[in-house]
Amino acid sequence: MSDLQTQFEAAAAAAQQLPKRPDNNTLLKLYALYKQATAGDVAGKKPGFTDPVGRAKYDAWTKLKGTGQDSAMQQYIDLVAELQSS
């Protein structure tokens, strides 16, 4: 396992233990970066109007389309570190 992968997994665990809950936009960014890092570009059908949370998650993930998995991992690590220090 690469050093980046190890740091990413540590950041994912740390994200569950943040001192305070991030705002919704930050939570969406964390979600999208995590999905991009672990699954790559968004796939599947966009959720319907009856699922606003699912749509928001899908839209956030779509914005990262084309971002490399290593880049997404590093952005996720950096964001979690920033949230831990604030």
Backbone bond lengths (Angstrom), bond angles and torsions (degrees), N, CA, C in turn:
res aa  C-N    CA-C-N  psi(-1)  N-CA   C-N-CA  omega(-1)  CA-C   N-CA-C  phi
1 M - - - 1.462 - - 1.538 108.33 -
2 S 1.306 115.41 136.76 1.456 120.34 -177.90 1.533 111.40 -73.30
3 D 1.322 114.27 161.53 1.465 120.46 177.84 1.530 110.30 -62.40
4 L 1.342 116.16 -39.33 1.463 120.60 178.96 1.526 110.37 -62.40
5 Q 1.322 116.35 -43.18 1.471 121.18 178.90 1.527 110.37 -61.22
6 T 1.313 116.64 -42.10 1.466 121.50 179.36 1.533 110.43 -63.38
7 Q 1.336 116.28 -45.46 1.466 120.59 177.89 1.530 110.94 -62.67
8 F 1.327 116.10 -39.22 1.462 121.04 -179.96 1.526 110.61 -63.06
9 E 1.320 116.11 -45.99 1.470 119.60 179.58 1.525 111.56 -64.17
10 A 1.325 116.66 -36.76 1.471 120.34 176.70 1.526 110.21 -66.30
11 A 1.333 116.55 -39.89 1.472 120.40 178.89 1.529 110.43 -66.72
12 A 1.327 116.99 -38.56 1.467 120.49 178.81 1.537 110.10 -62.66
13 A 1.314 116.66 -40.54 1.467 120.31 177.28 1.525 110.27 -67.80
14 A 1.332 116.81 -41.42 1.463 121.38 -179.81 1.531 111.19 -65.24
15 A 1.323 117.06 -32.39 1.465 120.96 -179.43 1.529 111.29 -63.12
16 Q 1.318 116.47 -26.80 1.465 120.54 178.21 1.528 112.16 -77.24
17 Q 1.334 116.74 -14.51 1.468 122.04 -175.02 1.525 112.89 -117.43
18 L 1.319 117.73 24.78 1.469 120.32 -178.45 1.528 110.69 -62.00
19 P 1.342 116.65 145.51 1.466 119.77 -178.00 1.523 113.53 -62.16
20 K 1.343 117.50 -33.36 1.458 119.36 175.35 1.524 109.22 -138.92
21 R 1.314 115.60 152.00 1.462 121.03 -177.18 1.530 109.56 -70.95
22 P 1.356 116.51 126.65 1.470 119.49 177.74 1.532 111.38 -66.61
23 D 1.337 116.03 161.43 1.465 119.49 176.43 1.536 109.56 -69.22
24 N 1.319 116.27 167.88 1.463 121.00 -174.60 1.524 113.48 -59.76
25 N 1.348 117.57 -39.33 1.465 119.75 179.64 1.525 110.98 -63.80
26 T 1.317 116.73 -39.25 1.468 120.42 178.66 1.519 110.31 -69.00
27 L 1.320 117.01 -39.33 1.465 120.22 176.97 1.532 110.86 -61.79
28 L 1.334 116.78 -40.69 1.464 120.38 177.61 1.526 110.91 -64.04
29 K 1.328 116.78 -39.20 1.464 120.67 179.22 1.528 109.96 -65.76
30 L 1.336 116.94 -43.84 1.459 120.57 176.58 1.521 110.70 -58.57
31 Y 1.325 116.61 -46.27 1.460 122.03 179.63 1.530 110.56 -58.89
32 A 1.333 115.88 -50.43 1.459 120.95 -175.96 1.536 111.04 -63.67
33 L 1.324 117.21 -43.54 1.461 120.22 178.99 1.525 110.91 -64.11
34 Y 1.323 116.74 -40.73 1.462 120.68 178.81 1.526 110.28 -62.34
35 K 1.325 116.54 -47.16 1.462 120.54 -179.41 1.527 111.40 -64.10
36 Q 1.334 116.87 -41.83 1.463 120.69 179.68 1.533 109.83 -63.77
37 A 1.331 116.43 -39.81 1.461 120.93 -178.80 1.525 112.11 -70.10
38 T 1.321 117.17 -34.31 1.460 119.96 -174.79 1.522 114.03 -97.26
39 A 1.337 117.53 -29.11 1.467 120.02 -174.95 1.520 114.11 -120.34
40 G 1.324 117.97 -10.71 1.464 120.15 -177.16 1.516 111.04 83.37
41 D 1.334 115.54 -158.21 1.466 120.75 -176.95 1.525 111.82 -59.90
42 V 1.324 114.43 149.08 1.455 121.93 -179.47 1.528 110.44 -56.59
43 A 1.318 115.37 142.30 1.455 121.17 178.56 1.524 107.88 -139.65
44 G 1.297 115.97 160.26 1.455 120.34 178.09 1.510 111.72 95.37
45 K 1.297 113.82 176.75 1.457 122.01 -176.32 1.529 110.18 -84.39
46 K 1.326 115.96 141.20 1.461 121.38 177.33 1.528 108.95 -67.08
47 P 1.339 117.48 132.63 1.469 120.27 178.27 1.536 111.50 -59.16
48 G 1.316 115.50 153.02 1.463 121.44 -178.04 1.518 113.12 -78.66
49 F 1.325 114.95 178.24 1.469 121.69 -177.91 1.530 112.79 -63.56
50 T 1.312 116.97 -20.30 1.460 119.47 -179.78 1.525 112.34 -79.32
51 D 1.341 117.12 -3.31 1.461 122.32 179.51 1.530 109.53 -126.75
52 P 1.345 117.45 73.61 1.472 119.63 -176.12 1.529 113.57 -63.66
53 V 1.315 118.35 -33.42 1.462 120.81 179.00 1.526 109.90 -68.32
54 G 1.313 115.86 -44.91 1.465 120.53 177.75 1.519 111.83 -61.22
55 R 1.335 116.11 -39.43 1.470 120.63 178.01 1.525 110.95 -64.60
56 A 1.319 116.94 -42.66 1.466 120.90 -179.73 1.530 110.26 -63.58
57 K 1.317 117.18 -42.74 1.458 121.10 177.90 1.528 110.66 -63.37
58 Y 1.316 116.16 -45.47 1.466 121.48 179.57 1.528 110.57 -60.28
59 D 1.326 116.44 -45.78 1.468 121.03 -179.37 1.534 111.30 -63.56
60 A 1.343 116.84 -41.70 1.458 120.54 179.28 1.528 110.56 -63.11
61 W 1.319 116.63 -41.09 1.460 121.52 179.95 1.528 110.30 -68.57
62 T 1.324 116.91 -38.66 1.468 121.68 -179.92 1.534 111.23 -60.48
63 K 1.332 116.79 -35.15 1.471 120.62 -179.69 1.525 112.40 -61.92
64 L 1.318 117.70 -20.85 1.463 121.90 -178.68 1.527 112.72 -94.98
65 K 1.318 116.77 5.19 1.465 120.61 -177.91 1.533 109.84 -53.85
66 G 1.318 115.73 131.07 1.453 121.20 -179.68 1.520 113.85 93.62
67 T 1.332 117.58 -11.68 1.462 121.17 177.33 1.527 107.99 -74.33
68 G 1.310 116.17 131.12 1.461 120.42 179.22 1.521 111.62 -65.90
69 Q 1.325 115.85 153.05 1.461 119.57 -178.03 1.524 111.94 -64.23
70 D 1.342 117.78 -38.89 1.462 120.02 177.85 1.526 111.04 -64.71
71 S 1.321 116.29 -40.03 1.468 120.64 178.71 1.524 110.31 -64.54
72 A 1.325 116.76 -42.89 1.466 120.88 178.79 1.531 110.71 -63.41
73 M 1.326 116.46 -39.89 1.472 119.97 177.82 1.529 110.25 -60.89
74 Q 1.335 116.27 -46.65 1.463 120.11 -177.95 1.528 110.89 -64.28
75 Q 1.338 117.52 -41.58 1.467 120.84 178.18 1.528 110.72 -62.74
76 Y 1.341 116.61 -39.41 1.462 121.69 178.58 1.531 109.88 -63.69
77 I 1.334 116.33 -47.01 1.473 121.43 179.25 1.530 109.95 -58.34
78 D 1.334 116.23 -46.41 1.465 120.97 -178.95 1.523 111.64 -63.64
79 L 1.329 117.57 -40.93 1.471 121.27 -179.46 1.524 110.74 -66.41
80 V 1.318 117.54 -42.93 1.470 120.48 179.07 1.529 109.80 -63.88
81 A 1.336 117.47 -41.49 1.465 120.64 178.21 1.522 110.66 -61.36
82 E 1.319 116.24 -41.72 1.470 121.21 178.65 1.529 110.87 -63.30
83 L 1.326 116.89 -41.33 1.474 121.01 -179.99 1.532 110.95 -68.72
84 Q 1.322 117.29 -33.81 1.469 120.15 179.20 1.521 111.54 -68.09
85 S 1.332 116.31 -31.73 1.457 119.43 -176.69 1.524 113.27 -87.40
86 S 1.330 116.88 -10.71 1.465 118.52 -178.87 1.516 112.88 -93.20
